């Protein structure tokens, strides 16, 4: 009797170890789609504004997917093949990451028709009024200010905020020319409702200085402002652009 009890305990111990290993293998399987998602879809969004909370969100996502994969594998108690267990761990996390990535693809990622006419030259503007070209500061293209919860959410989902679109009315190689155009817009009575700001170059995508009349807008708002600006007499080369969407 004693021997039977000891044998039963040993069998139960083996069962626990098997289940733990099964959970571990399934969790490792879950990391495969997580890593692919990070490299293909999430990394660019995370690196746009890397903070501790964004990294924390990415870590939480990995842990959750690991647990999901391990739990799915654990439920298949009769499965003993490690390869099959690994594959089972991939299934649910792959579906979850697929849904998250699909939600990040929206109409905002569709190509935007950009006028090919050259941006208006600063020589077409005259600086008038109390604001001079030296009064105009230089800003940087960046994400809108995020709360702590929004940073964690970006890390978990790999999504970028919607307010990342800019309306650009001029591009210049020289800072003085960009400031002159911005100052001219500010002093022109017919453009009283528009605020011009100068933005610094942004990598290879924007090697020059940009004159912006709308920053950190949604795509819909940016397109409406673009049309309003053209109707008000701004150059037809006025365009919508986002550093965060690859446009």
C-alpha positions as CSV (number, residue, x, y, z in Angstrom):
1,X,0.0,0.0,0.0
2,X,2.8,2.3,1.0
3,X,4.6,1.6,-2.3
4,X,1.5,2.4,-4.3
5,X,1.1,5.7,-2.5
6,X,4.7,6.7,-3.1
7,X,4.3,5.8,-6.8
8,X,1.2,7.9,-7.0
9,X,3.0,10.9,-5.5
10,X,5.8,10.5,-7.9
11,X,3.4,10.4,-10.8
12,X,1.6,13.5,-9.6
13,X,5.0,15.2,-9.3
14,X,5.8,14.3,-12.8
15,X,2.5,15.6,-13.9
16,X,3.2,19.0,-12.3
17,X,6.6,19.2,-13.9
18,X,5.1,18.3,-17.3
19,X,2.4,21.0,-16.9
20,X,5.0,23.6,-15.9
21,X,7.2,22.7,-18.9
22,X,4.1,22.8,-21.1
23,X,3.3,26.3,-19.9
24,X,6.9,27.4,-20.4
25,X,7.1,26.0,-24.0
26,X,3.7,27.5,-24.9
27,X,4.9,30.8,-23.5
28,X,8.0,30.7,-25.6
29,X,5.9,30.0,-28.6
30,X,3.9,33.1,-27.8
31,X,7.0,35.2,-28.0
32,X,7.5,34.4,-31.7
33,X,4.5,36.6,-32.9
34,X,5.4,39.2,-30.2
35,X,8.9,39.6,-31.6
36,X,7.7,39.7,-35.2
37,X,5.1,42.3,-34.3
38,X,7.7,44.4,-32.5
39,X,10.1,44.4,-35.4
40,X,7.5,44.9,-38.2
41,X,4.8,47.1,-36.6
42,X,5.5,48.3,-33.1
43,X,9.2,49.4,-33.1
44,X,8.7,52.6,-35.2
45,X,5.9,53.7,-33.0
46,X,7.8,53.0,-29.8
47,X,11.0,54.8,-30.9
48,X,9.1,57.9,-32.0
49,X,9.0,59.0,-28.4
50,X,10.9,56.5,-26.2
51,X,10.1,56.8,-22.5
52,X,10.2,54.5,-19.5
53,X,6.4,54.1,-19.6
54,X,6.4,53.2,-23.3
55,X,9.0,50.5,-22.6
56,X,6.9,49.4,-19.6
57,X,3.9,49.0,-21.9
58,X,5.9,46.9,-24.3
59,X,7.1,44.7,-21.5
60,X,3.6,44.3,-20.2
61,X,2.5,43.2,-23.7
62,X,5.2,40.6,-23.8
63,X,4.4,39.2,-20.4
64,X,0.7,39.0,-21.2
65,X,1.3,37.2,-24.5
66,X,3.6,34.8,-22.8
67,X,1.0,34.0,-20.2
68,X,-1.7,33.6,-22.9
69,X,0.4,31.3,-24.9
70,X,1.4,29.3,-21.9
71,X,-2.2,29.0,-20.7
72,X,-3.4,27.8,-24.1
73,X,-0.7,25.1,-24.2
74,X,-1.5,24.1,-20.6
75,X,-5.2,23.5,-21.5
76,X,-4.1,20.8,-24.0
77,X,-3.3,18.3,-21.2
78,X,-3.1,15.3,-23.5
79,X,-0.5,16.9,-25.8
80,X,3.1,15.6,-25.2
81,X,4.9,16.7,-28.3
82,X,7.1,19.8,-27.5
83,X,6.9,21.1,-31.1
84,X,3.1,20.8,-31.1
85,X,3.0,22.6,-27.7
86,X,5.2,25.4,-29.1
87,X,2.8,25.7,-32.0
88,X,-0.2,25.8,-29.7
89,X,1.5,28.7,-27.8
90,X,1.7,30.7,-31.0
91,X,-1.9,30.6,-32.0
92,X,-3.7,32.9,-29.6
93,X,-1.0,35.5,-29.2
94,X,-0.6,35.6,-33.0
95,X,-4.4,36.3,-33.3
96,X,-4.1,39.0,-30.6
97,X,-1.2,40.8,-32.2
98,X,-2.8,40.5,-35.6
99,X,-5.9,42.3,-34.3
100,X,-3.8,45.0,-32.7
101,X,-1.8,45.6,-35.8
102,X,-5.0,45.6,-38.0
103,X,-6.5,48.3,-35.7
104,X,-3.3,50.4,-36.2
105,X,-4.0,50.4,-40.0
106,X,-6.6,53.0,-40.8
107,X,-7.5,55.5,-43.4
108,X,-4.8,57.7,-42.2
109,X,-2.2,55.4,-43.7
110,X,-3.6,55.8,-47.2
111,X,-1.4,57.8,-49.6
112,X,-2.1,61.6,-49.7
113,X,-2.0,63.4,-52.9
114,X,0.7,66.0,-52.6
115,X,1.0,68.9,-55.0
116,X,4.2,68.8,-57.0
117,X,4.5,72.5,-57.5
118,X,7.5,74.0,-55.8
119,X,7.0,75.5,-52.4
120,X,6.6,79.3,-52.4
121,X,9.8,81.1,-52.1
122,X,10.5,83.5,-49.2
123,X,11.2,86.3,-51.7
124,X,7.5,86.3,-52.5
125,X,6.8,87.7,-49.0
126,X,7.6,91.0,-47.5
127,X,8.1,91.4,-43.7
128,X,5.7,93.9,-42.3
129,X,4.3,94.9,-39.0
130,X,5.8,94.5,-35.5
131,X,6.8,90.9,-35.9
132,X,10.1,90.4,-37.6
133,X,11.7,87.3,-38.8
134,X,14.0,87.2,-35.7
135,X,10.9,87.0,-33.5
136,X,9.9,83.6,-34.9
137,X,11.2,80.6,-32.9
138,X,12.1,77.2,-34.3
139,X,10.2,74.1,-33.1
140,X,10.6,70.4,-33.7
141,X,8.3,67.8,-35.2
142,X,7.2,65.6,-32.3
143,X,4.4,63.6,-30.9
144,X,1.7,65.5,-28.9
145,X,2.2,65.5,-25.2
146,X,1.0,62.1,-23.8
147,X,-0.3,61.2,-20.3
148,X,1.2,58.3,-18.5
149,X,-1.6,56.0,-19.5
150,X,-1.3,57.0,-23.2
151,X,2.4,56.2,-23.1
152,X,1.8,52.7,-21.7
153,X,-1.0,52.2,-24.2
154,X,1.4,53.0,-27.0
155,X,3.9,50.5,-25.7
156,X,1.3,47.8,-25.5
157,X,-0.4,48.4,-28.8
158,X,2.3,49.9,-30.9
159,X,-0.1,52.5,-32.0
160,X,0.7,56.2,-32.7
161,X,-1.6,59.0,-31.6
162,X,-3.9,60.5,-34.2
163,X,-2.7,64.0,-33.7
164,X,0.5,63.7,-35.7
165,X,-0.3,65.6,-38.9
166,X,1.1,69.0,-40.0
167,X,0.0,71.5,-42.6
168,X,3.1,72.9,-44.4
169,X,2.9,76.0,-46.5
170,X,6.6,76.4,-47.3
171,X,10.0,74.7,-47.2
172,X,13.3,76.4,-47.2
173,X,17.0,75.6,-47.1
174,X,17.8,78.7,-45.1
175,X,16.3,79.4,-41.7
176,X,16.2,83.1,-42.4
177,X,13.9,82.5,-45.4
178,X,11.6,80.3,-43.4
179,X,11.4,82.9,-40.6
180,X,10.7,85.7,-43.2
181,X,7.8,83.7,-44.6
182,X,6.3,83.0,-41.2
183,X,6.6,86.7,-40.2
184,X,5.0,87.7,-43.5
185,X,2.0,85.4,-42.8
186,X,1.6,86.9,-39.3
187,X,1.6,90.4,-40.7
188,X,-0.8,89.8,-43.6
189,X,-4.3,90.9,-42.7
190,X,-6.0,88.4,-44.9
191,X,-4.3,85.5,-43.1
192,X,-5.1,86.9,-39.6
193,X,-6.7,83.5,-38.5
194,X,-3.6,81.5,-39.4
195,X,-0.6,81.1,-37.1
196,X,2.7,80.3,-38.9
197,X,5.5,78.5,-37.1
198,X,9.0,77.4,-38.2
199,X,10.0,73.8,-37.7
200,X,13.6,72.5,-37.8
201,X,14.7,69.9,-40.3
202,X,13.6,66.3,-39.6
203,X,16.2,63.7,-40.8
204,X,16.3,62.9,-44.5
205,X,12.6,63.3,-44.9
206,X,12.7,67.1,-44.2
207,X,16.2,68.4,-44.8
208,X,15.0,72.0,-44.8
209,X,13.1,74.3,-42.6
210,X,9.3,74.0,-42.8
211,X,6.7,76.8,-42.3
212,X,3.8,75.2,-40.6
213,X,0.3,76.6,-40.0
214,X,-1.2,73.6,-38.3
215,X,0.6,71.2,-35.9
216,X,-0.3,68.0,-34.1
217,X,-3.7,67.7,-35.9
218,X,-5.8,64.7,-36.9
219,X,-5.6,63.8,-40.6
220,X,-9.2,65.1,-41.1
221,X,-8.5,68.4,-39.4
222,X,-5.2,68.8,-41.3
223,X,-6.9,68.2,-44.7
224,X,-9.6,70.7,-43.9
225,X,-7.0,73.3,-42.8
226,X,-5.0,72.6,-46.0
227,X,-8.1,73.4,-48.1
228,X,-9.0,76.4,-46.1
229,X,-5.5,77.8,-46.4
230,X,-5.4,77.3,-50.2
231,X,-8.8,79.0,-50.5
232,X,-7.4,81.9,-48.5
233,X,-4.6,82.4,-50.9
234,X,-1.8,80.2,-49.6
235,X,0.3,78.5,-52.3
236,X,-1.2,75.4,-53.9
237,X,1.9,73.5,-52.8
238,X,0.5,73.6,-49.2
239,X,0.5,70.0,-48.1
240,X,-0.3,67.6,-45.3
241,X,2.6,65.7,-43.8
242,X,3.3,63.5,-40.8
243,X,6.7,62.3,-39.6
244,X,5.0,59.5,-37.6
245,X,3.1,58.1,-40.6
246,X,5.8,58.1,-43.2
247,X,4.0,60.8,-45.3
